[in-house]
Amino acid sequence: MKNETVRYALFSEVFAALAHPKRLEIIHYLGEAQKNAGELAELTGLSKANISQHLSVLKARGLVHCDKCGTFCHYRLTSPKVLETCEIVRELILDQMQTNSQLQEALQNVVPLRQERRK
């Protein structure tokens, strides 16, 4: 049972790292190509210090890797599976939106329980 607890804790840590909109945005940009902190700051509108904090979380969870090149650090995703995970979640959200839209449409076709008063 202990192994399952550890496994779920690790899952939770990765999902927590993915749970911030700006970190997802960073992942999106790193999915296009490796970038340094200055480039990410410019793209996201965040300060370099804030970008650094987000990158630290992503690195600690093994989602992002830093390649040092002189005084610069170039960041990249550790695996294409990081983007695949985000894509699966996007598809899940789209499925939920479609289901909600279909339910909303079905409810619009239901006869109201009481008639609205006419003025």
Long-range contacts (C-beta under 8 A, 24 or more apart in sequence): 13-61, 14-61, 14-62, 14-63, 16-61, 17-57, 17-58, 17-60, 17-61, 17-63, 18-63, 18-85, 18-86, 18-89, 20-54, 20-57, 22-46, 22-50, 22-54, 23-54, 23-57, 23-58, 24-86, 26-51, 26-54, 26-55, 26-58, 26-64, 27-58, 27-63, 27-64, 27-77, 27-82, 27-83, 27-86, 28-86, 30-64, 30-75, 30-76, 30-77, 31-77, 31-82, 31-83, 34-67, 34-74, 34-75, 34-76, 35-74, 35-75, 36-72, 36-73, 36-74, 36-75, 37-73, 37-75, 40-75
